Amino acid sequence: MKKYIKKIEEIIKINFKNKDLLIKSLTHKSFNEKYNNEKLEFLGDRVIGLVISKELLDLYPEEKEGIIDKKFSNLVNKKTCRDVAVKLNLKNFIRIGNSFKKAKMLNEKILSDSCEALIGAIYLDQGFAVSEKFILEKWNTFIKKSKITKIDPKTKLQEYSLKKYKKLPVYKTYKQTGPNHNPIFKIQVQILNSKKFFGFGKSKKIAQKNAALKLIKNLGEA
């Protein structure tokens, strides 16, 4: 067990005061029903969210809240945590039950949860400053890659309508043409005091998006 702990500490470059916390953070419930990383994962998720939120506000002080929120969603999710876990090679250290050992690869959830749990353990053992430094270092590549996120037309129209009129846009299916296996939808959208605009698409979602885009352009908000 000492070698196991030492290898992990060398990878994360942190020497734990409480070694049990480190072990627990990488223990899946299939390995031990009572002694596992579920609560640490819950805590780690919140710590990551706080650190990334603070970093995004520092990096983009003039950016709109909607854009910041989109960036946050791209950085704080199961996929990104999984990618960090892969970079740290956590799959070789996660303690799992025999049923999971037979699988060729650990699933995304186990890897991402373990990453969050590890960060939760770092926070409890080392405090916020060390946790923040660790997260920003491991998320650095993803933060650099984050580009200005464009809000999709439906979301943009919804935000506009709610802010100005406290009401949601109204969408109606105007017409459906073509065969069932390849339909074309015509969707109508309208907000308070606006004209009706129509969008076409091979799905209702696409048609709604196209209709919303036309209305946004008419409002001069595109």
N, CA and C of each residue as an Amber inpcrd file, in Angstrom:
protein
   666
   0.8250000  -1.2120000   0.0000000   0.0000000   0.0000000   0.0000000
   0.8630000   1.2670000   0.0000000   2.0050000   1.2200000   0.6630000
   2.8980000   2.3860000   0.7050000   3.3740000   2.7570000  -0.6970000
   3.7130000   1.7220000  -1.5050000   4.1640000   1.9600000  -2.8770000
   3.0300000   2.5680000  -3.7020000   1.8300000   2.0630000  -3.4730000
   0.6250000   2.5440000  -4.1640000   0.4290000   4.0320000  -3.8940000
   0.4890000   4.4030000  -2.6240000   0.3090000   5.8030000  -2.2220000
   1.4210000   6.6820000  -2.7820000   2.6450000   6.1820000  -2.6900000
   3.8040000   6.9530000  -3.1580000   3.7050000   7.2600000  -4.6450000
   3.2720000   6.2820000  -5.4470000   3.1500000   6.4740000  -6.8920000
   2.1130000   7.5460000  -7.2180000   0.9850000   7.5050000  -6.5030000
  -0.0660000   8.4970000  -6.7500000   0.4360000   9.8850000  -6.3840000
   1.0880000   9.9870000  -5.2320000   1.5930000  11.2810000  -4.7710000
   2.6400000  11.8520000  -5.7290000   3.4070000  10.9730000  -6.3320000
   4.4110000  11.4270000  -7.3110000   3.7340000  11.9860000  -8.5490000
   2.6260000  11.3660000  -8.9570000   1.8930000  11.8130000 -10.1450000
   1.2130000  13.1530000  -9.9020000   0.5580000  13.2810000  -8.7530000
  -0.1820000  14.5220000  -8.4790000   0.7010000  15.5950000  -7.8300000
   1.9170000  15.1880000  -7.4330000   2.8950000  16.1030000  -6.8240000
   2.3760000  16.7440000  -5.5360000   1.6800000  15.9350000  -4.7540000
   1.1600000  16.3730000  -3.4560000   1.3760000  15.2510000  -2.4370000
   1.9510000  15.5800000  -1.3140000   2.1290000  14.6100000  -0.2410000
   0.9940000  14.7790000   0.7750000   0.1560000  13.7800000   0.8510000
  -1.0000000  13.8450000   1.7450000  -0.5970000  13.6860000   3.2050000
  -1.2190000  14.4860000   4.0580000  -1.0350000  14.3320000   5.4980000
  -1.8380000  13.1210000   5.9650000  -3.0710000  13.0320000   5.4620000
  -3.9510000  11.9180000   5.7890000  -4.0080000  10.9730000   4.5950000
  -3.2110000   9.9210000   4.6460000  -3.1150000   8.9850000   3.5190000
  -4.4430000   8.2650000   3.2660000  -5.2220000   8.0830000   4.3280000
  -6.5060000   7.4000000   4.1800000  -7.4440000   8.1620000   3.2460000
  -7.3690000   9.4890000   3.3020000  -8.2000000  10.3110000   2.4120000
  -7.8630000  10.0520000   0.9550000  -6.5900000   9.9380000   0.6730000
  -6.1440000   9.6860000  -0.6990000  -6.6380000   8.3290000  -1.1740000
  -6.5000000   7.3230000  -0.3200000  -6.9620000   5.9690000  -0.6720000
  -8.4720000   5.9710000  -0.8990000  -9.1900000   6.6250000  -0.0050000
 -10.6560000   6.6640000  -0.0870000 -11.1270000   7.3410000  -1.3730000
 -10.3940000   8.3810000  -1.7910000 -10.7970000   9.1230000  -2.9900000
 -10.7500000   8.2680000  -4.2530000  -9.9650000   7.2170000  -4.2200000
  -9.8280000   6.3430000  -5.3890000 -10.4500000   4.9680000  -5.1570000
 -11.3500000   4.8860000  -4.1860000 -12.0450000   3.6310000  -3.8860000
 -13.4920000   3.7020000  -4.3470000 -13.8260000   2.8990000  -5.3330000
 -15.1790000   2.8610000  -5.8880000 -16.0920000   2.0440000  -4.9750000
 -17.3840000   2.3540000  -4.9830000 -18.3230000   1.6640000  -4.0900000
 -18.4400000   0.1670000  -4.3940000 -18.0650000  -0.2380000  -5.5980000
 -18.0950000  -1.6660000  -5.9330000 -16.9930000  -2.4250000  -5.1920000
 -15.9780000  -1.6970000  -4.7370000 -14.8720000  -2.2840000  -3.9770000
 -15.2000000  -2.3220000  -2.4910000 -15.8410000  -1.2450000  -2.0130000
 -16.2310000  -1.1780000  -0.6070000 -17.4990000  -0.3290000  -0.4950000
 -18.5830000  -0.9530000  -0.0820000 -19.8860000  -0.2900000  -0.0280000
 -19.9170000   0.8700000   0.9760000 -19.1670000   0.7370000   2.0730000
 -19.2010000   1.7680000   3.1200000 -18.0340000   2.7530000   3.0180000
 -16.8730000   2.2540000   2.6370000 -15.6710000   3.0900000   2.5660000
 -15.3640000   3.3640000   1.1050000 -15.9450000   4.4570000   0.5680000
 -15.7560000   4.7480000  -0.8620000 -15.7250000   6.2610000  -1.0980000
 -15.6050000   6.6360000  -2.3620000 -15.3430000   8.0390000  -2.7120000
 -16.5690000   8.8780000  -3.0650000 -17.7710000   8.3810000  -2.8080000
 -18.9730000   9.0970000  -3.2510000 -19.0930000  10.5050000  -2.6490000
 -18.8790000  10.6400000  -1.3430000 -19.0110000  11.9570000  -0.7060000
 -17.8670000  12.8890000  -1.1030000 -16.6870000  12.3250000  -1.2890000
 -15.5500000  13.1390000  -1.7360000 -15.7820000  13.6350000  -3.1540000
 -16.4270000  12.8160000  -3.9560000 -16.7600000  13.2030000  -5.3410000
 -17.7450000  14.3680000  -5.3310000 -18.7100000  14.3170000  -4.4400000
 -19.6970000  15.3950000  -4.2790000 -18.9860000  16.7090000  -3.9160000
 -18.0530000  16.6170000  -2.9890000 -17.3090000  17.8090000  -2.5580000
 -16.4000000  18.3250000  -3.6690000 -15.6860000  17.4160000  -4.3090000
 -14.7510000  17.7980000  -5.3680000 -15.4200000  18.5160000  -6.5140000
 -16.6170000  18.0830000  -6.8620000 -17.3750000  18.7250000  -7.9380000
 -17.6180000  20.1960000  -7.6130000 -17.9430000  20.4850000  -6.3540000
 -18.1940000  21.8720000  -5.9260000 -16.9110000  22.6970000  -5.9010000
 -15.8210000  22.0810000  -5.4970000 -14.5390000  22.7920000  -5.4560000
 -14.1000000  23.1670000  -6.8730000 -14.2260000  22.2210000  -7.7950000
 -13.8820000  22.4870000  -9.2010000 -14.7370000  23.6370000  -9.7310000
 -16.0350000  23.5750000  -9.4550000 -16.9490000  24.6050000  -9.9280000
 -16.5770000  25.9860000  -9.4230000 -16.2050000  26.0720000  -8.1440000
 -15.8230000  27.3560000  -7.5550000 -14.5450000  27.8970000  -8.1960000
 -13.5460000  27.0340000  -8.3420000 -12.2500000  27.4550000  -8.8960000
 -12.3960000  27.9080000 -10.3470000 -13.1060000  27.1180000 -11.1540000
 -13.2610000  27.4580000 -12.5730000 -14.1220000  28.7070000 -12.7430000
 -15.1550000  28.8590000 -11.9280000 -15.9980000  30.0620000 -11.9910000
 -15.1510000  31.3050000 -11.7320000 -14.3660000  31.2490000 -10.6800000
 -13.5090000  32.3750000 -10.3120000 -12.5080000  32.6890000 -11.4240000
 -11.9170000  31.6580000 -12.0080000 -10.9300000  31.8400000 -13.0700000
 -11.5520000  32.4690000 -14.3120000 -12.7430000  32.0240000 -14.6800000
 -13.4110000  32.5660000 -15.8640000 -13.7880000  34.0310000 -15.6750000
 -14.2120000  34.3880000 -14.4750000 -14.5440000  35.7920000 -14.1990000
 -13.2930000  36.6680000 -14.2440000 -12.1780000  36.1100000 -13.8110000
 -10.9060000  36.8430000 -13.8740000 -10.4230000  36.9990000 -15.3130000
 -10.6000000  35.9420000 -16.1160000 -10.1170000  35.9570000 -17.4950000
 -11.0080000  36.7860000 -18.4260000 -12.3080000  36.7930000 -18.1540000
 -13.2510000  37.4700000 -19.0450000 -14.1300000  38.4520000 -18.2660000
 -13.5260000  39.5050000 -17.7080000 -14.2900000  40.4620000 -16.8830000
 -15.3690000  41.2210000 -17.6420000 -15.2060000  41.3660000 -18.9610000
 -16.1740000  42.1270000 -19.7570000 -17.2020000  41.2420000 -20.4530000
 -17.0470000  39.9190000 -20.3150000 -17.9190000  38.9920000 -21.0500000
 -19.3000000  38.9010000 -20.3940000 -20.3190000  38.6380000 -21.2070000
 -21.6790000  38.4900000 -20.6990000 -21.8010000  37.2030000 -19.8910000
 -22.7460000  37.2170000 -18.9510000 -22.9440000  36.0580000 -18.0720000
 -23.2840000  34.7960000 -18.8710000 -24.0850000  34.9740000 -19.9360000
 -24.4750000  33.8170000 -20.7440000 -23.2850000  33.1200000 -21.3790000
 -22.3100000  33.8930000 -21.8470000 -21.1030000  33.3290000 -22.4590000
 -20.2480000  32.6500000 -21.4030000 -20.1200000  33.3010000 -20.2400000
 -19.3520000  32.7150000 -19.1390000 -19.9530000  31.3730000 -18.7420000
 -21.2710000  31.3230000 -18.6880000 -21.9710000  30.0930000 -18.3050000
 -21.7040000  28.9780000 -19.3070000 -21.6820000  29.3180000 -20.5920000
 -21.4020000  28.3220000 -21.6310000 -19.9750000  27.8000000 -21.4970000
 -19.0470000  28.6970000 -21.2490000 -17.6530000  28.2870000 -21.0670000
 -17.5320000  27.3640000 -19.8550000 -18.2190000  27.7450000 -18.7810000
 -18.2060000  26.9480000 -17.5530000 -18.7090000  25.5320000 -17.8210000
 -19.8250000  25.4410000 -18.5520000 -20.4160000  24.1300000 -18.8630000
 -19.4620000  23.2530000 -19.6700000 -18.6580000  23.8820000 -20.5350000
 -17.6980000  23.1410000 -21.3490000 -16.4870000  22.6770000 -20.5440000
 -16.2270000  23.3550000 -19.4220000 -15.0410000  23.0490000 -18.6220000
 -15.3430000  22.1880000 -17.4010000 -16.5440000  22.3170000 -16.8750000
 -16.9050000  21.5690000 -15.6720000 -17.9970000  20.5660000 -16.0320000
 -17.5830000  19.4060000 -16.4480000 -18.5050000  18.3320000 -16.8120000
 -17.7960000  16.9870000 -16.7110000 -18.5460000  15.9240000 -16.8830000
 -17.9950000  14.5770000 -16.7350000 -16.9010000  14.2820000 -17.7590000
 -17.0750000  14.7920000 -18.9820000 -16.0980000  14.5130000 -20.0310000
 -14.7370000  15.1270000 -19.6970000 -14.7410000  16.3900000 -19.2670000
 -13.4770000  17.0520000 -18.9470000 -12.8070000  16.3890000 -17.7580000
 -13.5970000  16.0460000 -16.7320000 -13.0370000  15.3520000 -15.5690000
 -12.4660000  13.9970000 -15.9750000 -13.1480000  13.3280000 -16.9000000
 -12.6430000  12.0480000 -17.4050000 -11.3040000  12.2420000 -18.0990000
 -11.2180000  13.3020000 -18.9130000  -9.9770000  13.5790000 -19.6380000
  -8.8240000  13.8820000 -18.6760000  -9.1220000  14.6050000 -17.6070000
  -8.1020000  14.8900000 -16.5960000  -7.6700000  13.5910000 -15.9150000
  -8.6380000  12.7360000 -15.6190000  -8.3370000  11.4460000 -14.9880000
  -7.4310000  10.5950000 -15.8780000  -7.6840000  10.6400000 -17.1810000
  -6.8670000   9.8850000 -18.1390000  -5.4380000  10.4350000 -18.1570000
  -5.3120000  11.7620000 -18.1550000  -3.9870000  12.3960000 -18.1540000
  -3.1960000  12.0320000 -16.9010000  -3.9210000  11.8840000 -15.7910000
  -3.2710000  11.5170000 -14.5210000  -3.0590000  10.0100000 -14.3910000
  -3.5950000   9.2770000 -15.3660000  -3.4730000   7.8110000 -15.3670000
  -4.1440000   7.1880000 -14.1370000  -5.2600000   7.7650000 -13.7110000
  -5.9430000   7.2920000 -12.5070000  -6.4920000   5.8780000 -12.6430000
  -6.7330000   5.4410000 -13.8800000  -7.3100000   4.1030000 -14.0780000
  -6.4540000   3.0090000 -13.4570000  -5.1560000   3.2550000 -13.3220000
  -4.2630000   2.2600000 -12.7290000  -4.2840000   2.2660000 -11.2020000
  -5.0160000   3.2330000 -10.6340000  -5.0160000   3.3560000  -9.1740000
  -6.4060000   3.2450000  -8.5460000  -7.4500000   3.3090000  -9.3670000
  -8.8110000   3.2230000  -8.8340000  -9.0820000   1.8000000  -8.3470000
  -9.5420000   1.6950000  -7.1270000  -9.8560000   0.3880000  -6.5460000
 -11.3160000   0.0680000  -6.8370000 -11.5330000  -0.9710000  -7.6270000
 -12.8800000  -1.3430000  -8.0560000 -13.1520000  -2.8130000  -7.7790000
 -14.4450000  -3.1730000  -7.8050000 -14.8540000  -4.5550000  -7.5750000
 -14.5150000  -5.4500000  -8.7450000 -14.5970000  -6.7370000  -8.5350000
 -14.2310000  -7.7260000  -9.5590000 -15.0650000  -7.6080000 -10.8290000
 -16.3330000  -7.2330000 -10.6820000 -17.2050000  -7.1280000 -11.8640000
 -16.6990000  -6.0690000 -12.8320000 -16.1110000  -4.9960000 -12.2910000
 -15.5820000  -3.9300000 -13.1410000 -14.1930000  -4.2720000 -13.6720000
 -13.4540000  -5.0760000 -12.9430000 -12.1100000  -5.4500000 -13.3660000
 -12.1360000  -6.2360000 -14.6740000 -13.2450000  -6.9330000 -14.9170000
 -13.3610000  -7.7290000 -16.1300000 -13.5440000  -6.8570000 -17.3670000
 -14.0220000  -5.6500000 -17.1580000 -14.2260000  -4.7340000 -18.2880000
 -12.8790000  -4.2750000 -18.8290000 -12.8040000  -4.0770000 -20.1240000
 -11.5460000  -3.6680000 -20.7570000 -11.1620000  -2.2360000 -20.3810000
 -12.1660000  -1.4070000 -20.2480000 -11.9020000  -0.0030000 -19.9110000
 -12.8560000   0.4570000 -18.8110000 -12.3530000   1.2900000 -17.9190000
 -13.2330000   1.8880000 -16.9200000 -14.1650000   2.8530000 -17.6330000
 -15.4220000   2.8680000 -17.2280000 -16.3330000   3.7800000 -17.9150000
 -16.0880000   5.2280000 -17.5110000 -16.6330000   6.1150000 -18.3090000
 -16.3950000   7.5540000 -18.1370000 -16.7890000   8.0410000 -16.7580000
 -17.9050000   7.5530000 -16.2380000 -18.4050000   8.0240000 -14.9460000
 -17.4480000   7.6790000 -13.8090000 -16.9290000   6.4590000 -13.7930000
 -16.0130000   6.0480000 -12.7310000 -14.7520000   6.9030000 -12.7640000
 -14.2230000   7.1400000 -13.9580000 -13.0180000   7.9590000 -14.0900000
 -13.2700000   9.4020000 -13.6600000 -14.3700000   9.9920000 -14.1310000
 -14.6540000  11.3950000 -13.8020000 -14.9740000  11.5520000 -12.3120000
 -15.7300000  10.6040000 -11.7640000 -16.0620000  10.6600000 -10.3360000
 -14.8010000  10.5500000  -9.4760000 -13.8780000   9.7170000  -9.8970000
 -12.6320000   9.5400000  -9.1500000 -11.7790000  10.8020000  -9.1930000
 -11.7960000  11.4740000 -10.3310000 -11.0690000  12.7360000 -10.4670000
 -11.6480000  13.7720000  -9.5140000 -12.9730000  13.8690000  -9.4820000
 -13.6370000  14.8170000  -8.5780000 -13.3640000  14.4600000  -7.1200000
 -13.4030000  13.1660000  -6.8120000 -13.1570000  12.7190000  -5.4390000
 -11.7280000  13.0240000  -5.0030000 -10.7900000  12.8440000  -5.9090000
  -9.3900000  13.1500000  -5.6070000  -9.2460000  14.6340000  -5.2550000
  -9.9120000  15.4860000  -6.0060000  -9.8470000  16.9230000  -5.7450000
 -10.5370000  17.2660000  -4.4200000 -11.6170000  16.5470000  -4.1220000
 -12.2720000  16.7330000  -2.8280000 -11.3370000  16.3740000  -1.6870000
 -10.5730000  15.2980000  -1.8710000  -9.6180000  14.8550000  -0.8560000
  -8.4700000  15.8640000  -0.7040000  -8.0010000  16.3850000  -1.8270000
  -6.9230000  17.3950000  -1.7930000  -7.3970000  18.6230000  -1.0160000
  -8.6480000  19.0210000  -1.2560000  -9.2040000  20.1810000  -0.5630000
  -9.2370000  19.9490000   0.9530000  -9.7240000  18.7930000   1.3800000
  -9.8180000  18.4960000   2.8140000  -8.4460000  18.3620000   3.4630000
  -7.4940000  17.8180000   2.7200000  -6.1670000  17.5560000   3.2850000
  -5.2330000  18.7540000   3.1950000  -5.3510000  19.5250000   2.1210000
  -4.3760000  20.5880000   1.8540000  -4.9470000  22.0080000   1.8860000
  -6.2850000  22.1210000   1.7820000  -6.8880000  23.4450000   1.7810000
  -7.1810000  23.9730000   0.3840000  -7.8000000  25.1560000   0.3350000
  -8.2680000  25.7000000  -0.9380000  -7.1350000  26.1120000  -1.8730000
  -6.1020000  26.7460000  -1.3450000  -5.0200000  27.2710000  -2.1960000
  -4.3500000  26.1640000  -3.0080000  -4.0600000  25.0570000  -2.3500000
  -3.4180000  23.9230000  -3.0330000  -4.3900000  23.3140000  -4.0450000
  -5.6490000  23.2050000  -3.6560000  -6.6730000  22.6600000  -4.5650000
  -6.8080000  23.5240000  -5.8060000  -6.8410000  24.8310000  -5.6000000
  -6.9730000  25.7680000  -6.7150000  -5.7860000  25.6400000  -7.6710000
  -4.6000000  25.5850000  -7.1300000  -3.3950000  25.4500000  -7.9490000
  -3.4300000  24.1540000  -8.7650000  -3.8420000  23.0750000  -8.1220000
  -3.9240000  21.7640000  -8.7860000  -4.9340000  21.7910000  -9.9240000
  -6.1160000  22.3270000  -9.6520000  -7.1800000  22.3690000 -10.6650000
  -6.7800000  23.2310000 -11.8560000  -6.2620000  24.4160000 -11.5930000
  -5.8860000  25.3140000 -12.6860000  -4.7640000  24.7250000 -13.5360000
  -3.8790000  23.9810000 -12.8940000  -2.7830000  23.3360000 -13.6340000
  -3.3290000  22.2260000 -14.5260000  -4.2260000  21.4090000 -14.0010000
  -4.7720000  20.2770000 -14.7650000  -5.8060000  20.7060000 -15.8000000
  -6.4530000  21.8370000 -15.5560000  -7.4730000  22.3450000 -16.4920000
  -6.8980000  23.3820000 -17.4580000  -5.6270000  23.6850000 -17.3170000
  -5.0080000  24.7600000 -18.0820000  -5.2070000  24.6130000 -19.5900000
  -4.9600000  23.4210000 -20.1050000  -5.1000000  23.1620000 -21.5490000
  -6.5260000  23.4070000 -22.0070000  -7.4870000  22.9440000 -21.2180000
  -8.9030000  23.0940000 -21.5860000  -9.3280000  24.5540000 -21.5350000
  -8.8210000  25.2800000 -20.5410000  -9.1510000  26.7060000 -20.4230000
  -8.5940000  27.4850000 -21.6120000  -7.3620000  27.1510000 -22.0130000
  -6.7460000  27.8280000 -23.1600000  -7.5080000  27.5520000 -24.4440000
  -8.0560000  26.3500000 -24.5520000  -8.7750000  25.9710000 -25.7650000
 -10.1740000  26.5800000 -25.8200000 -10.6640000  27.0350000 -24.6710000
 -12.0260000  27.5770000 -24.6480000 -12.0820000  28.8520000 -25.4720000
 -12.9190000  28.8150000 -26.4790000 -13.0630000  29.9680000 -27.3640000
 -14.3500000  30.7020000 -27.0030000 -14.5710000  31.8420000 -27.6480000
 -15.8150000  32.5610000 -27.3970000 -16.9670000  31.6780000 -27.8500000
 -17.7820000  31.3250000 -26.9060000 -18.8870000  30.4190000 -27.1870000
 -20.0960000  31.1930000 -27.6870000 -20.5760000  30.8220000 -28.8400000
 -21.7610000  31.4800000 -29.3740000 -23.0150000  30.8280000 -28.7810000
 -23.9150000  31.6780000 -28.3080000 -25.1680000  31.1610000 -27.7710000
 -26.0840000  30.8310000 -28.9400000 -26.7170000  29.6600000 -28.9020000
 -27.5840000  29.2740000 -30.0090000 -28.8030000  30.2020000 -30.0650000
 -29.3800000  30.3710000 -31.2670000 -30.4680000  31.3410000 -31.4680000
 -31.6490000  31.1680000 -30.5110000 -32.0370000  29.9170000 -30.2050000
 -33.1870000  29.6900000 -29.3190000 -32.9080000  30.2250000 -27.9160000
 -31.6970000  29.9530000 -27.4240000 -31.3250000  30.4230000 -26.0840000
 -31.2530000  31.9470000 -26.0650000 -30.6730000  32.5030000 -27.1220000
 -30.5250000  33.9630000 -27.2090000 -31.8860000  34.6490000 -27.2360000
 -32.8120000  34.0920000 -28.0110000 -34.1510000  34.6590000 -28.1050000
 -34.8810000  34.5350000 -26.7660000 -34.7080000  33.3930000 -26.1240000
 -35.3480000  33.1700000 -24.8280000 -34.8520000  34.1840000 -23.7920000
 -33.5260000  34.3940000 -23.7600000 -32.9440000  35.3480000 -22.8100000
 -33.4570000  36.7660000 -23.0780000 -33.5420000  37.1050000 -24.3570000
 -34.0270000  38.4410000 -24.7410000 -35.4810000  38.6340000 -24.3010000
 -36.3280000  37.6550000 -24.6120000 -37.7540000  37.7490000 -24.3180000
 -38.0230000  37.7830000 -22.8090000 -37.3000000  36.9710000 -22.0680000
 -37.4800000  36.9340000 -20.6190000 -37.0300000  38.2480000 -19.9710000
 -35.9110000  38.7620000 -20.4730000 -35.3710000  39.9930000 -19.9080000
 -36.2870000  41.1870000 -20.1910000 -36.8330000  41.2380000 -21.4060000
 -37.6280000  42.4070000 -21.8090000 -39.1090000  42.2880000 -21.4370000
 -39.6650000  41.0610000 -21.5910000 -41.0990000  40.9120000 -21.3940000
 -41.4870000  39.9390000 -20.2750000 -40.4960000  39.2700000 -19.6990000
 -40.7600000  38.2630000 -18.6430000 -41.6370000  37.1230000 -19.1720000
 -41.5440000  36.8840000 -20.4710000 -42.3070000  35.8000000 -21.1010000
 -41.4280000  35.0250000 -22.0730000 -41.7380000  33.7360000 -22.2240000
 -40.9810000  32.8900000 -23.1480000 -41.4790000  33.0640000 -24.5830000
 -40.6080000  32.8420000 -25.5740000 -41.0620000  32.8400000 -26.9760000
 -42.0880000  31.7210000 -27.1830000 -42.9830000  31.9290000 -28.1190000
 -44.0050000  30.9140000 -28.4030000 -43.7170000  30.2740000 -29.7600000
 -43.5390000  28.9460000 -29.7500000 -43.2920000  28.1930000 -30.9820000
 -44.5260000  27.3660000 -31.3300000 -44.8590000  27.3410000 -32.6130000
 -45.9800000  26.5210000 -33.0790000 -45.5790000  25.7810000 -34.3490000
 -45.9660000  24.5200000 -34.4240000 -45.7160000  23.7550000 -35.6470000
 -46.7560000  24.1820000 -36.6780000 -46.3040000  24.8660000 -37.7130000
 -47.2020000  25.4220000 -38.7220000 -47.5710000  24.3790000 -39.7720000
 -46.5590000  23.6110000 -40.1770000 -46.8240000  22.6320000 -41.2410000
 -45.7400000  21.5550000 -41.2580000 -46.1190000  20.3550000 -41.6530000
 -45.1560000  19.2700000 -41.8640000 -45.4050000  18.6880000 -43.2450000
 -44.3730000  18.6700000 -44.0660000 -44.5020000  18.1420000 -45.4180000
 -43.4790000  17.0330000 -45.6490000 -43.6260000  16.3490000 -46.7750000
 -42.6890000  15.2810000 -47.1150000 -43.0670000  13.9610000 -46.4710000
 -42.3750000  12.8890000 -46.8720000 -42.6680000  11.5560000 -46.3230000
 -42.2630000  11.4570000 -44.8470000 -42.8350000  10.4930000 -44.1440000
 -42.5610000  10.3250000 -42.7100000 -41.0870000  10.0640000 -42.4030000
 -40.4070000   9.3960000 -43.3280000 -39.0000000   9.0750000 -43.0820000
 -38.0720000  10.2490000 -43.4020000 -38.6180000  11.2710000 -44.0470000
 -37.8030000  12.4300000 -44.3920000 -38.6700000  13.7050000 -44.3960000
 -39.2130000  14.0630000 -43.2330000 -40.1400000  15.1950000 -43.1780000
 -39.4350000  16.5540000 -43.1850000 -40.1820000  17.5630000 -43.5480000
 -39.7250000  18.9490000 -43.4560000 -40.7340000  19.6990000 -42.5770000
 -40.2310000  20.3060000 -41.5140000 -41.0980000  21.0310000 -40.5920000
 -41.0260000  22.5360000 -40.8460000 -42.1890000  23.1630000 -40.7160000
 -42.2640000  24.6220000 -40.7780000 -42.7690000  25.0950000 -39.4140000
 -41.9120000  25.8160000 -38.7010000 -42.2220000  26.2410000 -37.3350000
 -42.3600000  27.7570000 -37.2620000 -43.3550000  28.1730000 -36.5350000
 -43.5950000  29.6080000 -36.3390000 -43.1280000  30.0050000 -34.9390000
 -42.4950000  31.1790000 -34.8250000 -42.0990000  31.7030000 -33.5180000
 -42.5000000  33.1630000 -33.4050000 -42.8530000  33.5590000 -32.1880000
 -43.2530000  34.9410000 -31.9570000 -43.0100000  35.2970000 -30.4940000
 -42.5880000  36.5200000 -30.2420000 -42.5220000  37.0190000 -28.8750000
 -43.4430000  38.2280000 -28.7990000 -43.6380000  38.7500000 -27.6280000
 -44.5480000  39.8780000 -27.4400000 -44.1490000  41.0620000 -28.3320000
 -45.1230000  41.6140000 -29.0100000 -44.9360000  42.7940000 -29.8850000
 -44.0840000  42.5170000 -31.1230000 -43.8960000  41.2620000 -31.4800000
 -43.1040000  40.9620000 -32.6840000 -43.9900000  40.3690000 -33.7750000
 -43.4730000  40.3820000 -34.9820000 -44.1320000  39.7070000 -36.0870000
 -43.9170000  38.2000000 -35.9370000 -44.6060000  37.4420000 -36.7480000
 -44.4090000  35.9960000 -36.7630000 -43.2940000  35.6670000 -37.7520000
 -42.3920000  34.7910000 -37.3260000 -41.3110000  34.3730000 -38.2190000
 -41.3260000  32.8550000 -38.3430000 -40.9100000  32.3860000 -39.5180000
 -40.9760000  30.9560000 -39.8000000 -39.5810000  30.3880000 -40.0890000
 -39.4070000  29.1480000 -39.6630000 -38.1560000  28.4450000 -39.9260000
 -38.4500000  27.0540000 -40.4500000 -37.5620000  26.5400000 -41.3000000
 -37.7270000  25.2080000 -41.8770000 -36.5820000  24.3020000 -41.4270000
 -36.8760000  23.0100000 -41.3400000 -35.8220000  22.0690000 -40.9740000
 -36.3080000  20.6350000 -41.0040000 -35.3490000  19.7050000 -41.0220000
 -35.6970000  18.2810000 -41.0650000 -36.1230000  17.7440000 -39.7010000
 -36.0300000  18.5890000 -38.6830000 -36.5410000  18.2510000 -37.3490000
 -37.1550000  19.5100000 -36.7720000 -38.0100000  19.3590000 -35.7760000
 -38.6380000  20.5150000 -35.1490000 -37.5860000  21.4030000 -34.4950000
 -36.5720000  20.7740000 -33.9220000 -35.5130000  21.5170000 -33.2440000
 -34.7680000  22.4360000 -34.2160000 -34.4290000  21.9010000 -35.3960000
 -33.7210000  22.6990000 -36.4050000 -34.6140000  23.8160000 -36.9250000
 -35.8880000  23.4960000 -37.1580000 -36.8340000  24.4960000 -37.6600000
 -37.0210000  25.6210000 -36.6320000 -37.1070000  25.2610000 -35.3520000
 -37.2440000  26.2580000 -34.2910000 -36.0090000  27.1660000 -34.2330000
 -34.8480000  26.5550000 -34.3760000 -33.5900000  27.3000000 -34.3580000
 -33.5380000  28.3150000 -35.5050000 -33.9340000  27.8670000 -36.6850000
 -33.9170000  28.7440000 -37.8610000 -34.9390000  29.8760000 -37.7340000
 -36.0990000  29.5570000 -37.1460000 -37.1190000  30.5820000 -36.9410000
 -36.6350000  31.6170000 -35.9210000 -36.0200000  31.1270000 -34.8470000
 -35.4990000  32.0220000 -33.8020000 -34.4260000  32.9440000 -34.3560000
 -33.5750000  32.3970000 -35.2250000 -32.5040000  33.1930000 -35.8230000
 -33.0650000  34.3470000 -36.6480000 -34.1230000  34.0760000 -37.4080000
 -34.7430000  35.1330000 -38.2190000 -35.3080000  36.2430000 -37.3360000
 -35.9460000  35.8390000 -36.2520000 -36.5390000  36.8250000 -35.3530000
 -35.4530000  37.6530000 -34.6530000 -34.3790000  36.9900000 -34.2510000
 -33.2670000  37.6950000 -33.5940000 -32.6520000  38.7130000 -34.5430000
 -32.4680000  38.3330000 -35.7960000 -31.9090000  39.2510000 -36.7940000
 -32.8170000  40.4480000 -36.9930000 -34.1290000  40.1890000 -36.9910000
 -35.0900000  41.2720000 -37.1510000 -35.0280000  42.2600000 -35.9760000
 -34.7020000  41.7370000 -34.8080000 -34.5930000  42.5580000 -33.6080000
 -33.2610000  43.3000000 -33.5390000 -32.3380000  42.8920000 -34.4240000
 -31.0100000  43.4930000 -34.4210000 -30.1310000  42.9660000 -33.3040000
 -30.4580000  41.7420000 -32.8360000 -29.7060000  41.1580000 -31.7270000
 -28.7260000  40.0810000 -32.1790000 -28.6980000  39.7630000 -33.4580000
 -27.8430000  38.6770000 -33.9650000 -26.3770000  39.0880000 -33.9400000
